[in-house]
Amino acid sequence: MSLVPRINRAVLDKSKARARQRGIELPTFAQMKDPSLVPERIEERLKNVGLWDVDPANLFRITWKNEPVEHGGGFNNGNWIEFPRAITGVDATVVGIVGNWFPTGAHKVGAAYGCLVPRLVTGNFDPESQKAVWPSTGNYCRGGAYDCALLSCSAIAILPEGMSRERFEWLQAIGTDEIIATPGSESNVKEIYDKCHELVRERGDDVVVFNQFAEFGNAIWHYHVTGSVIEEIFAANFGEGRRLSAYVSATGSAGTIAAGDYLRTVHPDLRVVATEALQCPTLLQFGFGDHRIEGIGDKHIPWIHNVRNTDFVVAVDDEQLMQLMRLFNEEAGHDCLLREGISEDLLASLPLLGISSLCNLVAAIKTARYYDMDARDVIFVPLTDAMNLYASRMQEMRESEGEYTARSADRHYARYLQGITTDHVRELNYADRKALHNFKYFTWVEQQGRSSDELRQLWDTDFWSRVFSTEVVDEWDRLIEAFNE
């Protein structure tokens, strides 16, 4: 396996000329981790650019460290929310890093960049003649389409027809070349894969599929960029005597959870916790089903998930999250939270939690309870996206259940926050991890053309050390710099 493809000089030279003509400059991984390295001319240009504008300068906003403003912002040291005991009901500190301040309002622009750019700067993707295919359950295809728009590439977005209306409308508004809706909803991932295979059969080399579930660039981006920002926030804001005890992430494509691989290199006792929907308990009990937690993917183990490094599984009831969504966003819910001692400042931040963010928050509370964590313990979770992508879901809840009342809010606060227990969890031993790893066979070897030897390779810890090596991203950065020059 080569993470640095062989250079196709003819295509690369064309792509460089094309980028020069369009004023496109690419950020390095080092700059995404540390925006203080971004050239001053780029920072000046960004003062006149909106956060979601289709402007190549916004490639440099693919970082967790954007100033939290919608237009003209610079950089900071990261955006995060600390949840008090009045929310969590536990002594451990739960901290969420905020994805809303990425372009598109979700960190998937970074995952897509980590997949696309290594091929672009080696001439293994031709933006003149090829379309980038982004198979997704929502935010990844938005991130890929946005990156393509900034890079003047053609994009094909594939996502289930049951995803939120806002996702489809946004893809249309940004001018995505093709938007393909596949049957089903969140957990219908195989149907997305089938459509990718169909496109390759019909169009051949005219399309390049960037499958987030199998592209190591996805996990590598999160390992180096997401992992490092969490470590920086922890080190700068939580003093001696505290411990980074857990990192909790929905598996989804298994990109975001790779930040846990990085954090364990700094905090060996860290527990990496994978979350999923109770209605589709694949990691919990090899289960299947449909659910309403958009953005976390199901019914299989992604190829790039280093299962050997996962300690704990939490399955969360989607009904709990739909009611917490109302509690955190309806007027009666805010009145309830104020009565319970939640500050006005925190109330104003709660819309920064989309549905999968709520899932991670609930899972963090379950983790703290299961492991008897106390005030010394700190748990980090990614707040992947915000409620601006789920207005239609709120409207559906209002239409199906009626007005959200003070009585409903009090009941949901007691049941779905303070009443969180350690049900539907699974602590993984060696045999459990090996079984989940072997479960990849039925998707990736039987359906997707991988070999048994490749699957065995994924169980080798040395394999992951090579994947996440700084040598890989250093070489990518060298190629990016050469592209820019």
C-alpha positions in Angstrom: 0.0 0.0 0.0 1.4 3.4 -1.0 0.0 6.5 0.7 2.1 8.7 -1.6 1.0 7.7 -5.2 3.5 7.7 -8.0 3.6 11.1 -9.8 1.9 11.4 -13.1 3.9 14.4 -14.4 1.7 15.2 -17.5 -1.5 15.5 -15.4 0.3 17.3 -12.6 1.7 20.0 -14.9 -1.7 20.6 -16.4 -3.3 20.8 -12.9 -0.6 23.3 -11.7 -1.2 25.5 -14.7 -4.9 25.4 -14.1 -4.6 26.3 -10.4 -2.2 29.1 -11.3 -4.7 30.5 -13.8 -7.5 30.4 -11.2 -5.5 31.7 -8.3 -5.7 28.5 -6.3 -3.2 27.9 -3.5 -3.4 24.8 -1.3 -2.9 24.6 2.5 -0.5 22.1 4.0 -1.4 19.8 6.8 1.0 21.8 9.0 -1.0 25.0 8.2 -4.3 23.2 9.0 -2.9 22.2 12.3 -1.3 25.6 13.0 -2.9 28.5 11.1 -0.2 30.8 12.4 1.8 29.3 9.5 -0.7 30.6 6.9 0.9 33.4 4.8 0.0 36.9 5.7 -1.4 37.6 2.2 -3.9 34.8 2.7 -5.0 36.2 6.1 -5.5 39.6 4.5 -7.6 38.1 1.7 -9.8 36.2 4.2 -10.8 39.5 5.8 -13.1 40.0 2.8 -14.3 36.4 2.5 -17.4 34.8 4.1 -17.0 31.5 5.9 -19.1 29.6 3.4 -18.1 31.6 0.3 -17.0 29.7 -2.8 -13.5 31.3 -2.8 -10.3 29.4 -3.0 -9.0 31.3 0.0 -11.4 29.3 2.1 -9.2 26.3 1.6 -7.1 27.8 4.4 -10.2 27.7 6.7 -10.0 23.9 6.7 -9.0 24.0 10.3 -10.6 23.7 13.8 -9.1 27.1 14.6 -11.3 29.6 12.7 -12.5 32.7 14.5 -16.2 32.0 15.1 -17.7 34.6 12.8 -19.5 34.2 9.5 -17.5 36.7 7.5 -13.9 38.0 7.5 -12.7 36.0 10.5 -9.1 35.2 11.3 -7.8 32.3 13.3 -7.8 31.3 17.0 -6.8 28.4 19.2 -9.9 26.3 18.6 -13.6 26.5 19.5 -15.0 24.4 22.2 -17.8 24.1 24.7 -17.4 22.8 28.3 -20.7 21.1 29.5 -21.5 21.7 33.2 -22.8 19.2 35.7 -26.3 20.7 35.3 -26.2 19.2 31.7 -24.2 16.0 32.2 -25.1 15.0 35.8 -21.6 13.7 36.3 -18.5 15.1 38.0 -16.2 14.4 35.0 -15.7 17.3 32.6 -17.2 16.9 29.0 -15.7 19.1 26.4 -17.0 19.4 22.8 -14.9 20.8 19.9 -17.1 22.7 17.6 -17.3 21.8 13.9 -19.8 24.6 12.9 -17.0 27.1 12.2 -15.6 25.1 9.3 -16.8 26.1 5.8 -20.0 24.2 5.2 -20.6 24.0 9.0 -19.0 20.6 9.4 -15.4 19.2 9.6 -16.0 16.9 6.7 -14.3 19.5 4.4 -11.1 18.4 6.1 -11.7 14.7 5.6 -12.5 15.2 1.9 -9.4 17.4 1.5 -7.3 14.6 3.0 -8.6 12.2 0.4 -8.5 14.5 -2.7 -5.4 16.6 -2.4 -2.8 13.8 -2.2 -4.0 12.6 -5.6 -4.3 16.2 -7.0 -0.7 17.1 -6.1 0.7 13.8 -7.6 -1.3 14.0 -10.8 -3.5 11.0 -9.9 -6.7 13.1 -10.3 -7.2 15.2 -13.4 -9.6 18.1 -12.6 -10.0 18.8 -16.4 -11.2 15.4 -17.4 -12.4 13.5 -14.3 -15.2 14.0 -11.8 -14.7 13.4 -8.1 -17.3 11.0 -6.7 -18.2 11.6 -3.0 -20.2 8.7 -1.5 -21.7 9.8 1.8 -24.5 9.8 4.3 -24.6 13.6 4.2 -21.7 15.9 5.3 -18.8 14.2 3.5 -20.3 14.7 0.1 -21.0 18.3 1.1 -17.4 18.7 2.1 -16.2 17.1 -1.1 -18.4 19.1 -3.3 -17.3 22.3 -1.5 -13.6 21.4 -1.9 -14.2 20.7 -5.5 -16.0 24.0 -6.0 -13.0 25.8 -4.4 -10.6 23.8 -6.6 -12.7 24.2 -9.8 -13.2 20.5 -10.0 -16.4 18.6 -11.0 -18.1 16.7 -8.2 -20.7 14.0 -8.0 -22.5 13.8 -4.6 -24.1 10.5 -3.6 -26.3 10.3 -0.4 -29.4 8.5 0.7 -32.7 10.0 -0.3 -33.9 10.0 3.4 -31.2 12.6 4.5 -32.3 16.0 5.6 -33.7 18.4 3.0 -31.1 21.0 3.9 -28.3 18.8 2.6 -29.8 18.4 -0.9 -30.7 22.1 -1.1 -27.2 23.2 -0.2 -25.6 20.8 -2.8 -27.9 22.3 -5.5 -27.1 25.9 -4.4 -23.4 25.3 -4.6 -23.6 24.1 -8.2 -22.7 20.4 -7.6 -22.5 18.8 -11.0 -24.6 15.7 -10.1 -26.5 14.8 -7.0 -27.6 11.2 -6.8 -30.1 10.1 -4.1 -29.8 6.4 -3.3 -32.6 4.2 -1.7 -33.0 4.3 2.1 -31.7 6.6 4.8 -28.8 6.8 7.2 -27.9 3.2 7.5 -28.2 2.2 3.8 -24.5 2.4 3.0 -24.3 -0.6 0.7 -26.7 1.2 -1.7 -24.2 4.0 -1.9 -21.3 1.6 -2.7 -23.5 -0.1 -5.4 -24.0 3.3 -7.1 -20.3 4.0 -7.0 -19.6 0.6 -8.7 -22.3 1.4 -11.3 -20.7 4.8 -12.1 -17.2 3.2 -12.5 -18.7 0.5 -14.8 -20.5 3.1 -17.0 -17.9 5.9 -17.1 -14.6 4.2 -16.4 -11.7 6.6 -15.9 -14.0 9.6 -16.2 -14.8 9.3 -12.5 -12.6 8.9 -9.4 -14.3 7.6 -6.3 -13.2 9.0 -3.0 -14.8 6.5 -0.6 -14.5 8.0 2.9 -15.0 4.5 4.4 -11.9 3.2 2.7 -9.7 6.2 2.1 -6.9 6.4 4.6 -6.5 10.2 3.9 -9.8 10.6 5.9 -8.4 9.0 9.0 -4.9 10.6 8.5 -6.4 14.1 8.4 -8.3 13.5 11.7 -5.3 11.8 13.4 -3.0 14.8 12.7 -5.4 17.7 12.7 -8.3 16.8 15.0 -6.1 14.8 17.4 -3.6 17.7 17.8 -6.2 20.4 18.5 -7.8 18.3 21.2 -4.4 17.8 22.9 -3.7 21.5 22.6 -7.0 22.5 24.2 -6.6 20.0 27.0 -3.0 21.1 27.7 -3.8 24.8 27.7 -7.1 24.7 29.7 -7.0 21.9 32.2 -4.3 22.1 34.8 -2.2 19.6 36.7 -4.1 16.8 38.4 -6.5 16.4 35.5 -6.4 13.5 33.0 -7.6 13.1 29.5 -9.6 10.0 30.1 -11.7 9.4 27.1 -12.3 10.4 23.5 -15.9 9.7 22.3 -16.8 9.7 18.6 -19.5 8.2 16.4 -17.8 5.8 14.0 -19.4 7.0 10.8 -16.7 6.6 8.2 -14.2 6.0 11.0 -12.3 9.1 10.1 -13.1 11.2 13.2 -12.5 8.4 15.6 -8.9 8.2 14.4 -8.1 11.2 16.5 -8.2 8.7 19.3 -5.3 6.9 17.8 -3.2 10.1 18.1 -4.4 11.0 21.6 -3.4 7.6 22.9 0.2 8.2 21.9 0.1 11.2 24.3 -2.3 9.7 26.9 -1.7 5.9 27.0 -4.6 5.3 29.5 -7.1 7.1 27.2 -10.3 5.1 26.4 -11.4 5.4 22.8 -15.2 5.2 22.7 -17.3 4.4 19.5 -20.9 5.5 19.4 -23.7 4.3 17.2 -27.5 4.2 17.1 -29.3 1.7 19.3 -31.7 1.1 16.3 -28.7 -0.2 14.3 -26.3 -1.8 16.9 -23.6 -3.0 14.6 -20.7 -2.7 17.0 -22.8 -3.5 20.0 -24.2 -6.8 18.8 -23.5 -7.2 15.0 -27.0 -5.7 14.5 -28.8 -3.8 11.8 -31.7 -1.4 11.2 -32.8 2.1 10.4 -32.4 5.1 12.6 -32.5 8.9 12.7 -29.0 9.9 13.8 -27.8 11.5 10.5 -24.1 11.4 9.7 -22.9 8.3 11.5 -23.3 5.4 9.0 -24.0 1.8 9.9 -24.4 -1.9 9.2 -20.7 -2.4 8.5 -17.3 -1.7 9.9 -15.4 0.9 7.8 -12.2 -0.4 6.2 -10.2 2.5 7.9 -11.5 1.8 11.4 -8.6 0.6 13.5 -10.9 -1.5 15.7 -7.9 -2.8 17.7 -7.7 0.7 19.2 -11.3 0.9 20.2 -12.1 0.2 23.9 -15.8 0.8 24.4 -19.0 0.9 22.4 -22.1 3.0 23.3 -25.4 2.6 21.5 -27.8 5.6 21.8 -31.5 5.6 21.3 -32.4 8.0 18.4 -35.7 8.9 20.2 -33.6 10.3 23.1 -31.7 12.5 20.7 -34.7 13.8 18.8 -36.2 14.9 22.2 -32.9 16.4 23.3 -32.9 18.3 20.0 -36.1 20.0 21.0 -35.0 20.5 24.6 -31.8 22.3 23.4 -33.5 24.4 20.8 -37.2 25.2 21.7 -38.2 28.1 23.9 -39.8 25.8 26.5 -36.6 23.7 26.6 -34.5 26.8 27.2 -36.8 27.9 30.0 -36.4 24.5 31.6 -32.6 24.6 31.3 -32.5 28.1 32.8 -34.4 26.8 35.8 -31.9 24.0 36.2 -29.0 26.5 36.4 -27.7 26.5 32.8 -26.2 29.9 31.9 -27.5 32.2 29.1 -24.1 31.9 27.4 -24.3 28.1 27.2 -27.9 28.3 26.0 -26.8 30.4 23.2 -24.2 27.8 22.2 -26.6 24.7 22.3 -27.7 25.2 18.6 -24.1 24.3 17.8 -25.0 20.7 18.5 -26.5 18.8 15.6 -28.0 15.3 16.1 -24.8 13.3 15.9 -23.2 15.8 18.3 -26.0 15.1 20.8 -25.2 11.4 20.3 -21.6 12.0 21.3 -22.6 14.0 24.3 -24.9 11.3 25.6 -22.3 8.6 25.0 -19.7 10.7 26.9 -22.1 10.8 29.9 -22.6 7.0 29.7 -18.8 6.5 29.6 -18.2 8.7 32.6 -20.9 6.8 34.6 -19.6 3.3 33.5 -16.0 4.0 34.5 -16.9 5.9 37.7 -15.1 9.0 36.5 -14.7 11.9 38.9 -13.7 15.6 38.8 -10.1 14.8 37.6 -11.4 13.2 34.4 -11.9 15.1 31.1 -13.7 13.6 28.1 -13.6 15.1 24.6 -16.2 14.7 21.9 -16.5 16.2 18.4 -19.5 18.4 17.8 -19.6 17.5 14.1 -22.2 19.9 12.8 -24.9 22.2 14.1 -28.7 22.6 14.0 -28.6 24.8 10.9 -28.6 21.5 9.0 -31.7 20.1 10.7 -34.4 22.8 10.6 -36.6 20.4 8.6 -36.2 17.8 11.3 -37.4 20.3 13.9 -40.4 21.1 11.8 -41.2 17.4 11.4 -41.1 17.0 15.1 -43.4 19.9 15.7 -45.9 18.6 13.1 -45.9 15.0 14.4 -45.8 15.8 18.2 -47.2 19.3 18.5 -46.1 22.2 20.6 -43.1 21.7 22.9 -44.4 22.5 26.4 -42.8 23.1 29.8 -44.1 19.7 30.9 -42.4 18.0 28.0 -39.1 19.9 28.6 -39.1 18.9 32.3 -39.8 15.3 31.5 -37.1 15.1 28.9 -34.5 16.9 31.0 -35.1 14.3 33.8 -35.3 11.3 31.6 -32.8 12.0 28.8 -30.1 14.0 30.6 -30.2 13.4 34.3 -31.5 9.9 33.9 -28.8 8.7 31.6 -27.6 5.2 32.6 -25.0 2.7 31.5 -27.5 0.6 29.4 -26.6 -0.5 25.9 -22.8 -0.4 26.3 -20.0 -2.9 25.6 -16.5 -2.9 26.9 -14.3 -4.6 24.3 -11.7 -7.2 25.2 -9.1 -8.6 22.8 -11.5 -11.3 21.4 -14.3 -8.7 21.0 -12.0 -6.4 19.0 -10.8 -9.3 16.8 -14.4 -10.4 16.1 -15.3 -6.8 15.0 -12.2 -6.7 12.8 -13.2 -10.0 11.2 -16.7 -8.7 10.6 -15.1 -6.4 8.0 -14.7 -9.5 5.8 -18.4 -9.6 4.8 -18.4 -6.0 3.5 -14.9 -5.5 2.2 -13.8 -8.9 0.9 -17.1 -10.4 -0.2 -18.6 -7.2 -1.6 -15.9 -4.6 -2.2 -13.1 -6.6 -3.8 -10.5 -6.5 -1.0 -8.3 -9.5 -0.3 -8.1 -11.6 2.9 -4.4 -10.7 3.1 -5.2 -7.0 3.1 -7.7 -7.6 5.9 -5.1 -9.4 8.0 -2.8 -6.5 7.4 -5.2 -4.2 9.1 -4.9 -6.2 12.4 -1.1 -5.4 12.5 -0.3 -2.5 14.8 2.8 -1.7 12.7 0.5 -1.1 9.7 -1.3 1.7 11.5 2.0 3.2 12.7 3.0 3.5 9.1 -0.4 4.9 8.0 -0.3 7.6 10.7 3.4 8.3 10.4 4.5 12.0 10.3 6.6 11.0 7.3 3.4 10.5 5.2 2.0 14.0 5.9 5.4 15.6 5.7 5.8 14.2 2.1 2.2 15.3 1.3 3.1 18.8 2.5 6.3 18.8 0.4 4.2 17.9 -2.6 1.6 20.6 -1.8 4.4 23.2 -1.4 5.8 22.2 -4.8 2.4 22.4 -6.3 1.9 25.9 -5.0 5.3 27.0 -6.2 
